[in-house]
Amino acid sequence: MPNEKEVTIYDIARQLNISAATVSRGLQDHPAINKATRKKIQDLAQQLGYRSNTFASNLRKKNTRTIGVIVPRLSSYFMSNVLAGMEHVASAEGYNLIISQSLETLKKEIANADTMFNSRVDGLLVSLSGETKNVDHFEPFIRKKIPIIFFDRIHEHEQCMGIMIDNYRSAYEATKHLLEQGYKHILHICGNTNSRVYSERLRGYKQALLDHKIAIDPKYILLSNLSEEAGIEAAEYILKIKKRPDAVFAANDACAVYCMKTLKQSGLRIPEDIGFVGFNNDPVSKVAEPNLTSVNYPGFAMGETAATQLINHLAGLSGLTATNIIILRSELVIRGSSLKKNVKN
């Protein structure tokens, strides 16, 4: 069945026996058109199923009032908070978001970038995939002076802004907390170290150990995809190795909680036998038993900041440069999973 013809302002004008210019103004509620005529135009437009071609209109104005967003995955609590922050700002400023996910692959990220470019977005907000090592696929935007802001997983580029937390410092403080609680053999469940986020968390973990005169043991560093299944596998690994760790610092909360749960099922006590710290402060950290100590990652604030900076730039109020990297504050939220000194054995 062929598609029905799109209703235009000329169809409305013909039926009402008025000019297309009058219809156009009536649809925009222009005061030059009397109230009764405006109502007739708007009623008929609704009856016929007329849709305003906002995209074409905005192109004539040299903008589309749309912002492209590319994220690794939409399913995480952290990323949903980031997107909520972006939407909060964008909606208030009259912008729409076009959101896509790379599914952690470079190929999909390149395809997403191409789609955004062809959709003529006014600017782009990007958190890079785990496979991304360079950002050549964003060069068409840079050549056209379409602004890009990298957030969370950033790439330092002389013409792009970055927004992040200090992952090194956050991981250092998390590991230091475990050491101060008396844990000595701390295993780190790490994400893909191609990503600066996870390489910095690994670096912070290592430095905290070195500063406390504890040698880095390679068998206490597990590279994983940080999924729930990875948490279960990490627990199984912990139960098998000869010198069992007495604490775990995981680079996200879901992985930490499933590792905790599996170890508890095997008879280990938390925090008496093994302590835990996660990352992101997801809701799951507050329902785990005991509650999970975690690094609070301000997702909503990151989304708000990214959208605000981009829209301010589009309005000519600020510039985007490599030196303009914004570091948002994060903090360790201490709960029962790591408080060994408060527990009587």
CORCORDA-V112848 format. One line per field, one symbol per residue. burial: 1 if it has 9 or more other C-alpha atoms within 8 Angstrom, else 0. Layout:
BEGIN
burial: ???
END
This chain:
BEGIN
burial: 000000101001110000110111111000001000111011011000010000000110001111111111100001111111111111100011110011011101110110011000111111111111000000001100011111111110000111111111111111110110101011111111111111111111111111000000000111010111111111110100000111111111111111110111000101110111111111011001001111111111111111111111110000011100100101011111111100000
END
